[in-house]
Amino acid sequence: MEKDLVEYIAKFLVDDPSQVRVSVVEGEKSTILELRVSSEDIGKVIGKHGRIAKAIRTVLQAATVRSGKHTVLEILD
């Protein structure tokens, strides 16, 4: 569910949605979502001073609060 949410949001932010990739790394107490977009679109996902990235992380945290697992979003080049 978290993977789909991040992928959905990222595809609407970028110019090339076919380059959006989200991979999941499961841990014992946390889940890491690795978001990859094309190099031209990285700024659109991060935003000025990281505002868009922070907003995505806030929505992700709100969506996973019931599961009790800590979810981390990493934006990779």
PESULDA-V578005 format. One record per residue. RES is the residue in one small letter. PHI is phi as a letter, one per 40 degrees, with the letter a starting at -180 (none if undefined). Layout:
# PESULDA-V578005
[[RES | PHI] [RES | PHI]]
This chain:
# PESULDA-V578005
[[m | none] [e | c] [k | c] [d | c] [l | c] [v | c] [e | c] [y | c] [i | c] [a | c] [k | c] [f | c] [l | c] [v | c] [d | c] [d | b] [p | c] [s | c] [q | c] [v | c] [r | b] [v | b] [s | b] [v | b] [v | b] [e | c] [g | b] [e | c] [k | b] [s | a] [t | b] [i | b] [l | b] [e | b] [l | b] [r | b] [v | b] [s | c] [s | c] [e | c] [d | b] [i | c] [g | c] [k | c] [v | c] [i | c] [g | g] [k | c] [h | f] [g | g] [r | c] [i | c] [a | c] [k | c] [a | c] [i | c] [r | c] [t | c] [v | c] [l | c] [q | c] [a | c] [a | c] [t | b] [v | c] [r | c] [s | c] [g | g] [k | c] [h | c] [t | b] [v | b] [l | b] [e | b] [i | b] [l | b] [d | c]]
